[in-house]
Amino acid sequence: MKPIHINIRHLRALKKHSQERFADDLGWTRSMVGSYEEGRSEPPIDRLVDLSNYFNIPIDILVRKDLRKAKDTSFIEVGNKRVLFPITVNENNEDLIEIVPAKASAGYLSGYDDPEYIEQLQKIKLPFLPTGTHRAFPIKGDSMLPVKDGAFVVAKFVEDMNEVKNGRTYIVLTKDDGLVYKRIYMTEKNADSLLLSSDNKSYQPYLVPKSNILELWEFTCCINTQEYDEKELKLSSIMTMFQELKVELEAVKQM
């Protein structure tokens, strides 16, 4: 039996609808629903569109993926068309997260809403993560020390931009800059924008209009791929001290 037949039966059962109720909602007949669920016929494109709109699931997922293997079918919508995959699980019913490798991060801006792009990402299990949709992103540069170049930040998807916590760090996907990892501040003066700030004060903070933000992912944990040595840790502490002193001196100048 093809995935589309399995998915129609599975998704209807999740809604706890009878075939009659399901048919009424879609404007079909009960015999159509039975025929599709039993694999005796396949829905034409117009009925696939009906199913896609009804369940808010892309057609290509409905026809290619066995959604019984998904833990959660509450797809997340951003704007009018952005849909994420459900949380996937392994054979032990443990949550899996996608990893965006460094070599693929440049293409994330063009592939973030492409199910095939997301599907090909490798997945790992991190049993200590809280509930929610998580993804691991590669970090480049030194703007967010002590997070090192080459590390991965595991972050949780933020559905509502109003849920941003002032002063917390986030992975931000913007139309202009692609993926960045920054500390976010909200200001009353610029209510329609978010202030993105680096912990390394060598980099100046900048405003990004909320309308330019495609995705927000809140920091959950960091995976370093390189070990710190003793000298490096001391250097990081010294840099932090001087950065803080610079802020204090600037404040004194303004008095």
C-alpha positions as CSV (number, residue, x, y, z in Angstrom):
1,M,0.0,0.0,0.0
2,K,1.3,3.5,-0.9
3,P,2.0,6.2,1.7
4,I,-0.9,8.3,0.5
5,H,-3.4,5.5,1.4
6,I,-1.7,4.9,4.8
7,N,-1.6,8.6,5.6
8,I,-5.3,9.3,4.8
9,R,-6.3,6.6,7.3
10,H,-3.7,7.6,9.9
11,L,-4.4,11.3,9.8
12,R,-8.2,10.8,9.9
13,A,-7.7,8.5,12.9
14,L,-5.6,11.2,14.7
15,K,-8.5,13.6,14.3
16,K,-10.8,10.9,15.7
17,H,-13.2,11.4,12.7
18,S,-15.4,8.7,11.2
19,Q,-15.2,8.2,7.5
20,E,-18.6,10.0,7.2
21,R,-17.4,13.0,9.2
22,F,-14.2,13.2,7.3
23,A,-16.0,13.0,3.9
24,D,-18.4,15.7,5.0
25,D,-15.5,18.0,6.0
26,L,-13.8,17.6,2.6
27,G,-17.0,17.5,0.5
28,W,-16.4,14.0,-0.6
29,T,-18.4,10.8,-0.3
30,R,-17.8,8.1,2.3
31,S,-17.1,5.6,-0.4
32,M,-14.3,7.8,-1.8
33,V,-12.6,7.9,1.6
34,G,-12.9,4.1,2.0
35,S,-11.5,3.5,-1.5
36,Y,-8.5,5.7,-0.8
37,E,-7.8,4.3,2.6
38,E,-8.0,0.7,1.3
39,G,-5.8,1.4,-1.7
40,R,-8.4,0.5,-4.3
41,S,-7.9,3.9,-6.0
42,E,-5.7,7.0,-5.7
43,P,-6.9,10.5,-5.1
44,P,-6.5,12.9,-8.1
45,I,-4.6,16.1,-7.8
46,D,-7.6,18.2,-6.8
47,R,-8.3,15.9,-3.9
48,L,-4.6,15.9,-2.9
49,V,-4.9,19.7,-2.7
50,D,-8.0,19.2,-0.5
51,L,-6.0,16.9,1.9
52,S,-3.0,19.3,1.9
53,N,-5.2,22.2,2.9
54,Y,-7.2,20.2,5.4
55,F,-4.2,18.8,7.3
56,N,-1.8,21.7,6.5
57,I,0.7,19.3,5.2
58,P,2.6,19.6,1.9
59,I,1.4,17.3,-0.9
60,D,4.9,15.8,-1.4
61,I,5.0,14.7,2.2
62,L,1.5,13.2,2.0
63,V,2.4,11.1,-1.0
64,R,6.0,10.1,-0.2
65,K,6.2,9.8,3.6
66,D,4.7,7.3,6.0
67,L,3.5,9.7,8.7
68,R,2.9,6.9,11.2
69,K,6.7,7.1,11.8
70,A,6.4,10.8,12.9
71,K,5.9,11.6,16.5
72,D,4.0,14.8,15.9
73,T,1.9,16.0,13.0
74,S,1.4,19.5,14.2
75,F,3.4,21.2,11.4
76,I,4.6,24.7,12.1
77,E,3.5,27.5,9.8
78,V,5.3,30.8,9.4
79,G,3.6,33.3,7.3
80,N,1.3,31.7,4.8
81,K,3.4,28.9,3.5
82,R,6.3,27.9,5.8
83,V,5.9,24.3,7.0
84,L,8.4,22.3,9.0
85,F,8.7,18.5,9.2
86,P,7.2,16.8,12.2
87,I,9.5,15.7,14.9
88,T,11.0,12.4,13.7
89,V,11.9,9.5,16.0
90,N,14.1,6.4,15.8
91,E,13.0,2.8,16.3
92,N,13.0,3.3,20.1
93,N,10.6,6.3,19.8
94,E,13.4,8.7,20.7
95,D,13.4,12.3,19.3
96,L,15.9,13.0,16.5
97,I,17.3,16.4,15.5
98,E,18.6,17.5,12.1
99,I,22.2,18.7,11.7
100,V,23.0,21.5,9.2
101,P,26.6,20.7,8.3
102,A,29.1,23.6,7.7
103,K,29.4,22.8,4.0
104,A,25.6,23.0,3.6
105,S,24.9,26.1,5.8
106,A,25.4,28.4,2.8
107,G,22.5,26.7,1.1
108,Y,20.2,26.8,4.1
109,L,18.7,30.1,3.1
110,S,17.5,28.7,-0.2
111,G,16.6,25.3,1.2
112,Y,15.1,26.0,4.7
113,D,11.5,25.6,3.3
114,D,12.3,22.8,1.0
115,P,11.2,19.4,2.4
116,E,13.8,17.5,0.3
117,Y,16.6,19.7,1.6
118,I,15.6,19.2,5.2
119,E,15.1,15.5,4.6
120,Q,18.7,14.9,3.4
121,L,20.2,16.4,6.6
122,Q,21.8,13.9,8.9
123,K,20.0,13.3,12.2
124,I,21.2,12.5,15.7
125,K,19.7,11.7,19.1
126,L,20.2,13.9,22.2
127,P,18.1,12.4,25.0
128,F,18.5,15.4,27.3
129,L,16.7,17.9,25.0
130,P,13.4,19.5,26.1
131,T,10.3,19.0,24.0
132,G,10.0,20.9,20.7
133,T,11.5,21.0,17.2
134,H,15.3,21.2,17.4
135,R,18.1,21.6,14.9
136,A,21.9,21.8,15.1
137,F,23.6,24.7,13.3
138,P,27.4,25.2,12.6
139,I,29.1,28.2,14.1
140,K,31.6,30.3,12.1
141,G,34.0,33.0,13.3
142,D,34.6,34.4,16.8
143,S,31.7,36.9,17.2
144,M,30.2,34.8,20.0
145,L,33.2,33.7,22.1
146,P,33.7,31.5,24.0
147,V,31.7,29.5,21.4
148,K,34.4,28.4,19.0
149,D,34.5,28.4,15.2
150,G,33.4,24.9,14.1
151,A,31.1,24.3,17.1
152,F,27.5,23.4,16.7
153,V,24.6,25.2,18.5
154,V,21.5,23.1,19.1
155,A,18.5,25.3,19.2
156,K,14.7,25.0,19.5
157,F,12.4,26.5,16.9
158,V,10.5,29.6,18.0
159,E,7.0,29.8,16.5
160,D,6.1,33.3,17.7
161,M,8.6,36.2,17.5
162,N,6.8,37.7,20.5
163,E,8.1,34.8,22.6
164,V,11.7,36.1,22.2
165,K,13.4,36.5,25.6
166,N,15.4,39.7,25.9
167,G,19.2,39.1,26.2
168,R,19.1,35.4,25.2
169,T,21.0,33.9,22.3
170,Y,19.4,32.7,19.1
171,I,20.2,31.3,15.7
172,V,18.6,33.8,13.3
173,L,17.8,33.2,9.6
174,T,17.4,36.5,7.7
175,K,16.7,37.2,4.1
176,D,19.9,39.3,3.7
177,D,22.5,37.5,6.0
178,G,21.4,33.9,6.0
179,L,22.3,32.2,9.3
180,V,23.8,34.1,12.2
181,Y,24.2,33.3,15.9
182,K,23.6,36.4,18.1
183,R,22.2,37.7,21.4
184,I,18.9,39.4,20.8
185,Y,17.6,42.6,22.5
186,M,14.2,44.2,22.0
187,T,13.9,48.0,22.3
188,E,10.9,50.2,22.6
189,K,12.4,52.7,20.2
190,N,12.5,50.1,17.4
191,A,9.5,47.9,18.1
192,D,9.4,46.5,14.5
193,S,13.1,45.3,14.7
194,L,15.3,43.2,16.8
195,L,18.8,44.2,17.9
196,L,21.4,41.5,17.2
197,S,24.5,41.7,19.3
198,S,27.7,39.8,19.4
199,D,29.3,38.8,22.7
200,N,32.7,39.8,21.2
201,K,32.5,43.6,21.4
202,S,34.7,43.9,18.4
203,Y,31.6,43.5,16.4
204,Q,29.0,46.2,16.4
205,P,25.3,45.4,17.1
206,Y,22.8,46.0,14.4
207,L,19.0,46.2,13.9
208,V,17.1,43.7,11.8
209,P,13.5,44.3,10.8
210,K,11.2,41.6,12.0
211,S,9.9,41.3,8.5
212,N,13.3,40.2,7.3
213,I,13.5,37.3,9.8
214,L,12.6,33.9,8.3
215,E,13.3,31.7,11.3
216,L,14.3,32.0,15.0
217,W,15.9,29.2,17.0
218,E,16.5,29.6,20.7
219,F,19.8,28.3,22.1
220,T,19.5,24.9,23.9
221,C,23.1,23.7,24.1
222,C,26.4,23.9,22.4
223,I,28.6,21.0,21.0
224,N,32.2,21.9,20.7
225,T,34.2,20.0,18.1
226,Q,37.6,21.2,19.4
227,E,39.1,21.1,22.8
228,Y,40.1,24.3,24.6
229,D,43.7,24.5,25.8
230,E,44.8,26.3,29.0
231,K,46.3,29.3,27.1
232,E,43.2,29.7,25.1
233,L,40.9,29.8,28.1
234,K,43.2,32.4,29.8
235,L,43.1,34.5,26.6
236,S,39.3,34.3,26.4
237,S,39.1,35.6,30.0
238,I,41.5,38.4,29.4
239,M,39.6,39.5,26.3
240,T,36.3,39.4,28.2
241,M,37.8,41.6,30.9
242,F,39.1,44.2,28.5
243,Q,35.8,44.2,26.6
244,E,33.9,44.9,29.9
245,L,36.4,47.6,30.8
246,K,35.9,49.3,27.5
247,V,32.2,49.5,28.1
248,E,32.8,51.0,31.6
249,L,35.3,53.5,30.2
250,E,32.8,54.6,27.5
251,A,30.2,55.1,30.2
252,V,32.6,57.3,32.2
253,K,33.4,59.4,29.1
254,Q,29.7,60.2,28.7
255,M,29.3,61.4,32.2
